[in-house]
C-alpha cells in the first residue's frame, strides 16, 4: 500500500480535497493504479495547504480542523516540502502555469483543475516538462464522472445504442453570479474556450474518439464588455476520425438560459440517449432503444449533487 502526501494550492474549490482527511482516520483509501506497475491501494492525505488571498488565521483554522501539517499564504512553502509527493492546483486559470511548473521543477506529481493553462504555449511547456521528468500530471475534468454521463457511456459500451452516428453537447452559464464570486474572471487573462468549452468537447471525445476536423464560430455578448476577451460564446462543429459528426456549444455571455447547464445527446444505429446536469439540481437520463417495445422515452432521474464547492464534491473525489 502506497501513501501519497498532497499539498493543495487554493482553498476555494481546492477545499474539497480536505475531505480526504475527514474520512477513515484522516486519510482515504483509493483503489486504482498510480502507475502502470502498481496495482495496489493508495492512501491519500492532505499535508499542506496554501492560499494567497485567505487570512493566515483562516488557513490555520482549516489546518487544525483537518489535521494538516503545513499552511501558508505562499505556495512556494508547500511546493518545497520534501515530504509532499503531489501538488493539487486550484487557483485562477492565469496562475496554473506558474504553479504547475514550480511543482514539476520540485519533483512533485501534479493534479490541476481545468484548464491546464490559459495559453497554448504554456500548455506545451508543461507537457515538455512532464515528458522530461517522467512525473504524473492529471487534469481534473469532472463531467465524465457524473452518473448521468457515465450511464450513457455504459449504454454505448454495451452496444445498446449501436454505432454512434451523431453526438452533441452543450455547456452554458449566465455568468453574472460567478463574476461576483470570482471577480478575477473579469480581470485576469482567461479564455472560455479552455475553461468552458473543454467540458462538452472532453465528453464528446470520450464517446467519439479523436477529432479530425473542426469548424468554429464565436461572438461576444453584451454582459461583460469590460472583460478582455474576443469571444464569450462558441458553437463548434466537429468531425471525428471515425466519421461521427458532432457539435459542441459553450455559451457564457447569455441571460437566464432555460436549459440544463450541461446536456449530452448521443444518437446511434440502435437507439439514442440524452442526459443533463445542472449545479445543485436533479439530473436525468432519457433514452429510446430499438430493443425495447415501448417507443416513448424511458426516463431515469438522478439526485442533485450537493457536496463540496459547486456541488461537485463526489465527482472530484
For each residue, the residues with C-beta under 8 A, 3 or more apart:
1: 29 40 41 42 43
2: 34 38 40 41 42 43
3: 27 42 43 44 45
4: 34 42 43 44 45 85 86 109
5: 45 47 83 84 85 86
6: 17 20 44 45 46 47 48 84 85 86 87 88 111
7: 46 47 48 49 50 70 78 79 81 84 86 87 88 108
8: 11 14 15 17 18 46 48 49 50 78 87 88 90
9: 14 49 50 51 75 78 79 87 88 89 90 91 99
10: 13 14 50 51 89 90 91
11: 8 14 15 49 50 51 54 58 59 62 90
12: 15 51 90 182 309
13: 10 16 90 113 309 310
14: 8 9 10 11 17 49 88 89 90 91 113
15: 8 11 12 18 62 308 309
16: 13 19 308 309 312 313 316 317
17: 6 8 14 20 46 88 90 316 317
18: 8 15 21 22 46 49 62 65 66 68
19: 16 22 23 28 308 313 317
20: 6 17 23 27 28 44 45 46 317
21: 18 26 27 28 45 46 66 67 68
22: 18 19 26 66
23: 19 20 26 27 28
24: 27 28 29
25:
26: 21 22 23 45 66 67
27: 3 20 21 23 24 43 44 45
28: 19 20 21 23 24 43 44 317
29: 1 24 41 42 43
30: 41 42 43 44
31: 41
32: 42
33: 36 38 39
34: 2 4 38 42 136
35: 38 136
36: 33
37:
38: 2 33 34 35
39: 33
40: 1 2
41: 1 2 29 30 31
42: 1 2 3 4 29 30 32 34
43: 1 2 3 4 27 28 29 30
44: 3 4 6 20 27 28 30 86
45: 3 4 5 6 20 21 26 27
46: 6 7 8 17 18 20 21 49 66 68
47: 5 6 7 68 69 70 81 83 84
48: 6 7 8 68 69 70 71 72 77 78 81 84
49: 7 8 9 11 14 18 46 59 62 63 68 70 71 72 78
50: 7 8 9 10 11 59 71 72 73 74 75 77 78
51: 9 10 11 12 54 59 73
52: 73 74 75 91
53:
54: 11 51 58 59 73
55: 58 59
56: 59 60 71 72 73
57: 60 61
58: 11 54 55 61 62
59: 11 49 50 51 54 55 56 62 63 71 72 73
60: 56 57 63 64 71
61: 57 58 64 65
62: 11 15 18 49 58 59 65 66 68 71
63: 49 59 60 66 67 68 69 70 71
64: 60 61 67
65: 18 61 62
66: 18 21 22 26 46 62 63
67: 21 26 63 64
68: 18 21 46 47 48 49 62 63 71
69: 47 48 63
70: 7 47 48 49 63 77 78 81 84
71: 48 49 50 56 59 60 62 63 68
72: 48 49 50 56 59 75 77 78
73: 50 51 52 54 56 59
74: 50 52 77
75: 9 50 52 72 78 79 99 102
76: 79 80 102
77: 48 50 70 72 74 80 81
78: 7 8 9 48 49 50 70 72 75 81 84 87
79: 7 9 75 76 84 87 99 102 103 106 108
80: 76 77 106
81: 7 47 48 70 77 78 84
82:
83: 5 47
84: 5 6 7 47 48 70 78 79 81 87 108
85: 4 5 6 108 109
86: 4 5 6 7 44 108 109 110 111
87: 6 7 8 9 78 79 84 99 100 103 106 108 109 110 111
88: 6 7 8 9 14 17 110 111 112
89: 9 10 14 96 99 100 103 110 111 112 113
90: 8 9 10 11 12 13 14 17 113
91: 9 10 14 52 95 96 99
92: 95 182 184 185 188 190
93: 96 115 117 118 188 189 190 194 195
94: 97 118 184 188 189 190
95: 91 92 98 99 188
96: 89 91 93 99 100 112 113 115 116 117 118 122
97: 94 100 101 117 118 119 122 123 125 126
98: 95 101 102
99: 9 75 79 87 89 91 95 96 102 103
100: 87 89 96 97 103 104 110 112 116 117 126 137
101: 97 98 104 105 125 126 129
102: 75 76 79 98 99 105 106
103: 79 87 89 99 100 106 108 110
104: 100 101 107 108 110 126 129 130 133 135 137
105: 101 102 129
106: 79 80 87 102 103
107: 104 133 135
108: 7 79 84 85 86 87 103 104 135
109: 4 85 86 87 135 136 137
110: 86 87 88 89 100 103 104 135 136 137 138
111: 6 86 87 88 89 138 140
112: 88 89 96 100 116 137 138 139 140
113: 13 14 89 90 96 139 140
114: 139 140 141 194 195 198 199
115: 93 96 118 139 194 195 198
116: 96 100 112 122 123 126 139 194
117: 93 96 97 100 120 122 123 126 194
118: 93 94 96 97 115 122 188 189 190 191 194 195
119: 97 122 123 189 191
120: 117 123 124
121: 124 125
122: 96 97 116 117 118 119 125 126
123: 97 116 117 119 120 126 127
124: 120 121 127 128
125: 97 101 121 122 128 129
126: 97 100 101 104 116 117 122 123 129 130 137
127: 123 124 130 131
128: 124 125 131 132
129: 101 104 105 125 126 132 133
130: 104 126 127 133 134 135 136 137
131: 127 128 134
132: 128 129
133: 104 107 129 130
134: 130 131
135: 104 107 108 109 110 130
136: 34 35 109 110 130
137: 100 104 109 110 112 126 130
138: 110 111 112
139: 112 113 114 115 116
140: 111 112 113 114 316
141: 114 144 198 199 202
142: 145 146 312 315 316
143: 146 149 199 202 203 262 277 315
144: 141 149 150 153 202 203 206
145: 142 150 314 315
146: 142 143 149 150 275 277 283 305 315
147: 150 151 283 302
148: 151 152 264 275 276 277 283 284 285 302
149: 143 144 146 152 153 203 206 264 275 277
150: 144 145 146 147 153 154
151: 147 148 154 155 275 285 300
152: 148 149 155 156 207 264 266 273 275 285 287
153: 144 149 150 156 157 206 207
154: 150 151 157 158
155: 151 152 158 160 161 271 273 287
156: 152 153 159 160 161 164 207 266 268
157: 153 154
158: 154 155
159: 156 162 270
160: 155 156 270 271 287 289 291
161: 155 156 164 266 267 268 269 270 271 272 273 287 289
162: 159 268 269 270 271 290
163: 268 269 270
164: 156 161 167 207 208 244 266 267 268
165: 244 245 267 268 269
166: 244 245 246 267
167: 164 204 207 208 244 245 246 247 264 265 266 267
168: 204 246 247 248 249 264 265
169: 199 200 201 203 204 246 247 248 249 262 263 264 265
170: 200 248 249 250 251 259 262 263
171: 196 197 199 200 249 250 261 262
172: 249 250 251 252 254 257 259 261 262
173: 178 196 251 252 254 257 261
174: 177 254 255 256 257
175: 178 179 185 223 224 252 253
176: 179 180 223
177: 174 180 181
178: 173 175 181 182 185
179: 175 176 182 183 185 186 224
180: 176 177 183
181: 177 178
182: 12 92 178 179 185
183: 179 180 186 187
184: 92 94 187 188 190
185: 92 175 178 179 182 188 190 227
186: 179 183 224 226 227
187: 183 184
188: 92 93 94 95 118 184 185
189: 93 94 118 119 228
190: 92 93 94 118 184 185 194 195 229
191: 118 119 194 195 229
192: 195 196 197 229 231 232 234 250 252
193: 196 197 198 218 231 234 250
194: 93 114 115 116 117 118 190 191 197 198
195: 93 114 115 118 190 191 192 198
196: 171 173 192 193 199 250 252
197: 171 192 193 194 200 201 234 236 248 250
198: 114 115 141 193 194 195 201 202
199: 114 141 143 169 171 196 202 203 250 262
200: 169 170 171 197 203 204 248 249 250 262 264
201: 169 197 198 204 205 236 238 248
202: 141 143 144 198 199 205 206
203: 143 144 149 169 199 200 206 207 264
204: 167 168 169 200 201 207 208 238 246 248 264
205: 201 202 208 209 210 211
206: 144 149 153 202 203
207: 152 153 156 164 167 203 204 264 266
208: 164 167 204 205 238 240 242 244 246
209: 205 240 241 242 244
210: 205 240 241
211: 205 214 238 239 240 241
212: 239 240 241
213: 238 239
214: 211 236 237 238 239
215: 236 237
216: 234 235 236 237
217: 234 235 236
218: 193 230 231 232 233 234 235
219: 231 232 233
220: 225 229 230 231 232 233 253
221: 224 232 233 253 254
222: 225 253
223: 175 176 253 254 255
224: 175 179 186 221 227 229 232 253
225: 220 222
226: 186
227: 185 186 224 232
228: 189
229: 190 191 192 220 224 232
230: 218 220
231: 192 193 218 219 220 234
232: 192 218 219 220 221 224 227 229 251 252 253
233: 218 219 220 221 250 251 252 253 254
234: 192 193 197 216 217 218 231 248 249 250 251
235: 216 217 218 247 248 249
236: 197 201 214 215 216 217 247 248 249 250
237: 214 215 216 245 246 247
238: 201 204 208 211 213 214 245 246 247 248
239: 211 212 213 214 243 244 245 246
240: 208 209 210 211 212 243 244 245 246
241: 209 210 211 212
242: 208 209
243: 239 240
244: 164 165 166 167 208 209 239 240
245: 165 166 167 237 238 239 240
246: 166 167 168 169 204 208 237 238 239 240
247: 167 168 169 235 236 237 238
248: 168 169 170 197 200 201 204 234 235 236 238
249: 168 169 170 171 172 200 234 235 236
250: 170 171 172 192 193 196 197 199 200 233 234 236
251: 170 172 173 232 233 234 254 257
252: 172 173 175 192 196 232 233
253: 175 220 221 222 223 224 232 233
254: 172 173 174 221 223 233 251 257
255: 174 223
256: 174
257: 172 173 174 251 254
258:
259: 170 172 263
260: 263 276 277 278 281 283
261: 171 172 173 276 277 278 279
262: 143 169 170 171 172 199 200 276 277 278
263: 169 170 259 260 274 275 276 277
264: 148 149 152 167 168 169 200 203 204 207 274 275 276
265: 167 168 169 272 273 274
266: 152 156 161 164 167 207 272 273 274
267: 161 164 165 166 167 272
268: 156 161 162 163 164 165 271 272
269: 161 162 163 165
270: 159 160 161 162 163 289 290 291
271: 155 160 161 162 268 287 288 289 290 291
272: 161 265 266 267 268 287 288
273: 152 155 161 265 266 285 286 287 288
274: 263 264 265 266 285 286 287
275: 146 148 149 151 152 263 264 283 284 285 286
276: 148 260 261 262 263 264 283 284
277: 143 146 148 149 260 261 262 263 283
278: 260 261 262 281 283
279: 261 305 310 311 312
280: 304 305 306 310 311
281: 260 278 304
282: 301 302 303 304
283: 146 147 148 260 275 276 277 278 301 302 304
284: 148 275 276 299 300 301 302
285: 148 151 152 273 274 275 299 300 302
286: 273 274 275 297 298 299 300
287: 152 155 160 161 271 272 273 274 297 298
288: 271 272 273 292 295 296 297 298
289: 160 161 270 271 292 298
290: 162 270 271
291: 160 270 271
292: 288 289 295 298
293:
294: 298
295: 288 292
296: 288
297: 286 287 288
298: 286 287 288 289 292 294
299: 284 285 286
300: 151 284 285 286
301: 282 283 284
302: 147 148 282 283 284 285
303: 282
304: 280 281 282 283 311
305: 146 279 280 311 312 313 314 315
306: 280 311
307: 311 313 314
308: 15 16 19 311 312 313 314 316 317
309: 12 13 15 16 312 313
310: 13 279 280
311: 279 280 304 305 306 307 308
312: 16 142 279 305 308 309 315 316
313: 16 19 305 307 308 309 316 317
314: 145 305 307 308 317
315: 142 143 145 146 305 312
316: 16 17 140 142 308 312 313
317: 16 17 19 20 28 308 313 314
